[in-house]
Amino acid sequence: MRNGLLAVLFTLLVAAIGATAAQAALPQVSAGYSVACGVTRASDAVCWGADDYGQATVPADLGKVTQVSAGFKHACALTTAQTVRCWGKDTDRFGRAGVTTVPGDLGTVTVVSAGYGHTCAVKTSGRSRAGATRTSSRSRTHCACPVRPRP
């Protein structure tokens, strides 16, 4: 029942935003605050929605991907080489940079998840890693990543 309801909601979303028939055949989709992205059957990332920070403009040199995740004003993709690429707004709501900056020592990844002002990843080792900082107005801390790798 849940998958059927999700399919109906996705169909309504596609109709509402005017996506083409090719974009409607997406094996993986992620909807953020202002942008939605998907992975085509050809393993290409596509995004649509607001593009005020470039969040709906997929980098031309991205290459093939296995997963996308849309956040608040940014999006990220997991490439077939198991690396993470992000684009869009690079600052959180407090004006701090780093939302789309992927740590150079991140290594290989199996899952990526973009949020409001952060991005988290699960490394192939099974450890989670914050790709940017997320804070309250009082203190600066790394985001919590309660994501578990699939068995």
N, C-alpha and C positions, 0 to 999 in steps of 0.2 A: 504494500500500500504506500509506504513512504517513498519508494523509488518512482511509483506512478505519479504521486503528487509532485515530486520534484520535476519530473518530466513535463507535467502540465505547466508548472510555474516557469520552467525554462522556455517552453514554447511561447507562453505569454510574454516573457521578457524579450525574446527574439522578435516577436511581432511588435512590441512596444518601441523597441529601439531601431527597428528597420534593418536588422542584420540580413545579409544575403543568405541564400540557401547554402552556399559553401560554408559560411561561418556557423550555420545551424548544426552541422554535422561535426561537433566537437566532442572528442572522447573525454576531455577534461576541461572544466570551467571553474573560474573563481571570480566572485563578485566582491569588489571593495566598496568604499564609500562613494567614489566618483567615477570609477572605471571598472570594467569587467574584462577579463581576458580568458582565452582558451587555447588549447592545443589542437591543431587540426590533425586529421588522419595522416597527413604528410609530415607530422612532427614540427610544424611551424607554429610560432606564437602569433596570436592575433589579439588585439585589444580594441575596445570601443568605449565611448562615453566622453566625459570631460577630458580635455587635453591642455588645461591651463598651465600645467607644469611638465608637459611632455609625457604624462603617465599613460596615454593611449597610443603613443608613438613607439612602436617596438624598434629597438636599434637595428639598423640594416645589417650589421655584422654579427647579429646574435647567433645565427646558425640553428641547428636542430635542437629541439627541447623535448623533455619528457614530462615537465610539469610547469605550471604557472601559478602565481599567487598574487592577487590584487590587494593592495592595502588602502590607506586613506587617500593619499595623493601620489602613490608610487606603486610600482609593480615589480615583481621579480620572476625569474625563470630558472629552472634547473636544466642545464644543458645535457646533451647525451654524453658528454665527457664528465658528468657529475660535478660540474662547477656552477656557481651561482652568479647571475648577472641581474642587476637592478637598475631601474631608470625612473625618472619622474622627480618629484620634489625631494630635495636632499636635506631639508631641515624639519625638525619636529615643531610642535606648537609653541615651544619656547625659543625658537630661532637657532637651535643648536644643529650644526651640520652632522652628517654621517648616516642618515637614514638609507641612502642608496649606496653607501660605500661598503663594499664587501672586504672584510679583513683579508690581507694578503696571505695569512697563514691558515685560512679556513680549511683548506684541503678539499677532499672529495666529500660529497653530500648525497644523501638519499631523499631528503624531503626539505622543502623550503616553505616558510609561512610568513607573509607580509602582514603587518598589523597597522595600528594607527600611526605610530611614530617609531616603529621598530621592525626588524625582520629577524626571524629565528630560523635556524637550520638544524637538521639532525645529520651529523657526520656519518660516513660509512662505518666508523668504529662504534656507532650507536650512541655517542655522546651528543648532547645538545649544546648549541652555541648561539649566543646573541650576536647578531650581525650589526647591531647599532645600540645606542643607549636609549632607554625609555625612562622617564622620570616623573616623579610627582613635583609639585612646585617647591618642595622643601629639600629634596635630596636627589642626587644623581646615582642611579643604580642600573645594573644590567637587567634587561627584561628577563622574566622567568619563562622558561620554555618547558612546560609540562607535556612535551611530546615524547611518545615512546616509539621506538622503531618497531615495525611489524615483524612478527616471528617468521 
